[in-house]
Amino acid sequence: MSDWLCRHGNLLLAAAEWREFAFARDAVEFSDSVLSKQMAMLRAAELVEVRKG
């Protein structure tokens, strides 16, 4: 996982009950594919819940 996301992504994600993917992507300035991979790792570690649809 990127060092930046480890340091700053937790604050971004913890600040609200949920975030839309586009908001998180724009806030961390990652491409869709990079953020998707990072979110998959966080989900596997049970640090975030991912909702689709």
N, C-alpha and C positions, 0 to 999 in steps of 0.2 A: 504494500500500500504506500502511496506517496507520502513523504514526510509532511508536505503542506497539508494534505487532507487530515492526517493524524492530528496535527496541531490546531488547525482552524475548522475543519469540517465538523468536528464534534460540537463546537460552539454553534455553528450554523444549523446543524440538525437538532441539537438539544433545545434550541430557543423556542421551538414550537412543537405542538403535538404532531403535525404533519407538514410536509413541504411538497410542492409539485416539482416534478423532475426538472422542468424548464427553469424554475427559480433557482434550484440548487446548481444546475449546470452553469447558469449565467453567473451566479455568485462566486463559484470556484474557478470559472473560466476554463472548464474542461470541455472536450468534445463529448458528444453523446456516448460514443463507444468507450472512452476512458472512464467517464462517470459510471456507466453501466457496470463495468468491470469492478470498479471500486465499491459500488453499492452491493454487488454480488458477494464480495469478500466480507463486507460489514454484515450482510444478511447471514452468511454462513457462520459468522462468529456470534450471531444472535444479538447484534448491537443495534440493528434497525429492523423495522418491519417494512416490507415492500408491498404496496397495493397497486394493482394494475387495473386499468379500465376506466 
